[in-house]
Amino acid sequence: MNGEVKDIRERIVNGFSINRIPDKTKNWFIDFAHEEFCDDRGMLLKHLVDFYIGLIPSGVEHLELAINELQEELDALKKQIETKKEEPKVRNRLDGSIIEEKKNG
């Protein structure tokens, strides 16, 4: 029994222990560590912390701004396409008369 206690103490001092993790979260963490980090749970934890530090404190305002700018550009392009669809095609004939053809669609 004394050997088991010593082994547990060494793991606690040299390792890392987290309790009260929901089963779903724990299983996801273990599976993700296995698939992406060759079972290196410490590197997965470092990756998640680095991601959190890099993204969350800086906020997502810059992402929202970029999305809004892209949406405005998309709306402008859609408006241009609609305008072009409405414009009739004009053809000049050799006799000087003009023929307007409406586009279908």
C-alpha positions as CSV (number, residue, x, y, z in Angstrom):
1,M,0.0,0.0,0.0
2,N,2.9,2.4,0.8
3,G,4.2,1.9,-2.8
4,E,0.8,2.8,-4.3
5,V,0.6,6.0,-2.2
6,K,4.2,7.0,-3.3
7,D,3.2,6.4,-6.9
8,I,0.1,8.5,-6.7
9,R,2.1,11.3,-5.0
10,E,4.7,11.3,-7.8
11,R,2.0,11.5,-10.5
12,I,0.4,14.4,-8.7
13,V,3.6,16.3,-8.3
14,N,5.0,15.5,-11.7
15,G,1.7,15.4,-13.6
16,F,-1.5,17.3,-13.9
17,S,-4.9,16.3,-12.6
18,I,-8.3,17.8,-13.4
19,N,-11.4,16.7,-11.7
20,R,-15.2,17.2,-12.3
21,I,-15.1,17.2,-16.1
22,P,-18.3,16.3,-17.8
23,D,-18.1,12.9,-19.6
24,K,-18.9,14.4,-23.0
25,T,-16.1,17.0,-22.7
26,K,-13.6,14.6,-21.3
27,N,-14.3,12.1,-24.1
28,W,-14.0,14.8,-26.7
29,F,-10.7,16.0,-25.2
30,I,-9.2,12.5,-25.1
31,D,-10.3,11.7,-28.7
32,F,-9.0,15.0,-30.0
33,A,-5.7,14.5,-28.3
34,H,-5.5,11.0,-29.7
35,E,-6.3,12.1,-33.3
36,E,-4.5,15.4,-33.6
37,F,-1.8,15.3,-31.0
38,C,-0.7,11.7,-30.8
39,D,-2.2,11.3,-27.4
40,D,-0.2,14.3,-26.1
41,R,-2.8,15.8,-23.8
42,G,-0.4,18.5,-22.5
43,M,0.2,19.8,-26.0
44,L,-3.5,19.8,-26.7
45,L,-4.1,21.8,-23.5
46,K,-1.3,24.3,-24.6
47,H,-2.9,24.6,-28.0
48,L,-6.3,25.4,-26.5
49,V,-4.9,27.9,-24.1
50,D,-2.8,29.6,-26.9
51,F,-6.0,29.8,-29.0
52,Y,-8.0,31.2,-26.1
53,I,-5.3,33.8,-25.3
54,G,-4.9,34.8,-29.0
55,L,-8.6,35.1,-29.9
56,I,-10.7,35.8,-26.9
57,P,-8.9,38.8,-25.2
58,S,-8.5,40.6,-28.6
59,G,-12.2,40.0,-29.1
60,V,-13.9,39.3,-32.4
61,E,-14.7,42.8,-33.3
62,H,-12.1,42.7,-36.2
63,L,-13.8,39.6,-37.5
64,E,-17.3,41.2,-37.3
65,L,-15.9,44.3,-39.1
66,A,-14.5,42.2,-41.9
67,I,-17.7,40.2,-42.2
68,N,-19.7,43.5,-42.4
69,E,-17.4,44.9,-45.1
70,L,-17.7,41.7,-47.1
71,Q,-21.5,41.8,-46.8
72,E,-21.5,45.4,-48.1
73,E,-19.4,44.4,-51.1
74,L,-21.6,41.5,-51.8
75,D,-24.7,43.6,-51.6
76,A,-23.1,46.1,-54.0
77,L,-22.3,43.3,-56.5
78,K,-25.8,41.9,-56.3
79,K,-27.2,45.4,-57.0
80,Q,-24.9,45.7,-60.1
81,I,-26.0,42.3,-61.4
82,E,-29.7,43.3,-60.9
83,T,-29.1,46.6,-62.7
84,K,-27.4,44.8,-65.6
85,K,-30.3,42.4,-65.9
86,E,-32.8,45.2,-66.2
87,E,-30.9,47.1,-68.8
88,P,-32.1,46.3,-72.3
89,K,-29.6,45.2,-74.9
90,V,-29.4,47.9,-77.6
91,R,-28.5,47.1,-81.2
92,N,-27.9,49.7,-83.9
93,R,-28.9,48.7,-87.3
94,L,-27.2,49.8,-90.5
95,D,-30.2,51.9,-91.5
96,G,-29.8,53.9,-88.3
97,S,-32.7,52.4,-86.4
98,I,-32.3,51.1,-82.9
99,I,-33.5,47.7,-81.6
100,E,-33.9,47.1,-77.9
101,E,-33.9,43.5,-76.7
102,K,-35.0,42.7,-73.2
103,K,-33.0,39.9,-71.6
104,N,-34.8,36.9,-70.2
105,G,-34.0,35.9,-66.6
